[in-house]
Amino acid sequence: MNLEPDLIHFIVTVAFSFLVGLEVKTYRIEYHSDSSKYFFGSARTLTFVGILGFLFYKIDPAHLVPYTAVLLSLTLLFAIFYWGKMRRKGQSILLFTVMLCVYAFGPLTQIYPLWMPALLFVLIVFILNARRAIHKFTAGVNTYEFETLGKMVLLSAVILPLLPKENVIAYIPIAPFKIWLAVVVVSAVSYGGYIAQRYIFPSRGYFLMGVLGGVYSSTATTVVLARKAAEIGGSYMIDAAVVAATGVMYLRLVAIALLFSVPVAKSIALPFLLLSLAAFVVSSIYYSLGKRGVVAPSSSDQNPLELGTAFMFALLFVVMIVVTDFVTSHYGGVGLRIFAFIAGFTDIDPFILSLLTGYFNVNEQTVTASIIIAAGSNNLLKAIYAIWFGGAKRTYRSAMVIAFLGFVTIGWGVYFI
């Protein structure tokens, strides 16, 4: 038996509206059992609201005059109800928004495929049942960080498509689009690691802190862990975390290279994967020697997606491109390798991205060697930081390991590439 499409749409509308009404009733009993006399809407009311939305949209789908008139009438009724609720010091308009969603079921079932009203129904049920989880989540989240994320998304979505894809700035051998794209990619990777470290694993141990911290900045994580070692007197667990952060750094660089240059990513994959494996082997040994179950104190890690940080990264990126272009033009591949060693004692992301996105007068082999050398000298910097901030007696084990990895990495870049 073939049913008329309008009949199917009507049945779906009534069914979803009634089910939402039942969910609202459950919500009222669970959270507002003492105010049932002053509750706007029930299972029957919301079912009728869904029917009204269907019928009055069907009457005039072109101009929506009856549909709009009924919507305004329902809004007026709720305004009267809300005015009385405010006199009793109630302020929520949650159920009004649910009613608006139910009123939209009728047009949705007639205009869109079934998945659209079904998705709306699932979202309504999920959000109504997620009250406690949402309150718990928002209570522990620094909303300023999400405000920063929103700004970054806005800048990426609005500015990035508008930037020129050709080289339009003198003395900068790269298009503005690629400059900002590099900022967005690195910021997104760093922010993902930061969110995982701070919120998904809020009671993380030192080892997990090192692993996740290495996703957004192994250098910053090394400094934080070294300071922890200075506070508590050092431990194998902190040594394991410091070495693990460096192991993750190698994997992170391979992932970033893969996004911008697949050939370079393939070239650095073998040494970086082997070095990362070595780091995790040593880290696991330290972990087994350390005290299990140690929980790290709350840290004051800085949000890597601050707009000031993003713009500073863009500036450093441009500077590295200009300097790299000058070095390659005047000193060739040898000069670039020497500069890579020096750049490793700074933030290496801008330098590495300048190599991956720029078009310099060097071959792929030289670019690969320079990236490896920069990663190696950055390990030497982290070893120095570990000793400086943690004290030689507390962090010498991890410092020696990452320094050794640094020398091996530099040697690989110099002799094997």
Summary of the structure (lengths in Angstrom):
residues: 417
radius of gyration: 29.2
end to end distance: 72.0
largest distance: 82.7
contacts: 1402
relative contact order: 0.08
helix: 81%
strand: 0%
